[in-house]
Amino acid sequence: MGSIFFLAIGVAVATALIASVAIHFATSNSGLSPQEQNCQLIANEGYKIHATYPDSHPDDLPTDDFNRLMHLDELWITECVNVLPSESIFSIVNNVERDFSYGE
């Protein structure tokens, strides 16, 4: 009788642990909401353009890059700065991907 009781407890604990791990993986989406993920992509793209031309003034950029940068800036303001709390904005800015080669 005691061994059945311990077996039942063991199965219950194992089931709870497996369920906990499954829920963790199902809900861990890098900790960002879909809006924050979109803003992270916008910030990454904008940073790549700024880093490609580090000493240039925006007016000195090639037309395509200038237009892309202006579009990204508009998206950043309307979809991120005006919508998300400041903590989210600072987190996104601090997590910009900086590991890429110039000329990509």
C-alpha positions, 0 to 999 in steps of 0.5 A, a space after each residue: 500500500 505504501 509503495 503504491 502511494 509513493 508511486 502515485 506521488 512520483 507520477 504526480 510530481 513528474 507530471 507537474 514538472 513536465 507540464 511546467 516545462 511545456 508551459 514555459 516553452 509554449 509561453 516563452 516568446 523571448 518575453 516580448 509582445 508582438 508589438 515589441 517584437 515588431 519594434 525590435 525589428 524596426 530598431 534593428 533595421 534603423 541601426 543597420 542603416 545608421 551604422 553603415 554610414 556612421 559619419 554621414 548626415 541623413 541628407 548625404 545618404 543614397 536616396 534609397 537608404 534615405 527613404 528607407 531610414 525616413 520610413 523606419 523613423 516614421 514607423 518607430 515614432 507611430 508604432 513604438 514611441 507613441 504606443 509602448 511604455 518608456 521601459 519597453 522602448 529603452 529595452 528595445 533600444 538596449 537590445 538592438 542587434 549590433 553584430 553584423 558586417 558593414 555592407 550587408 
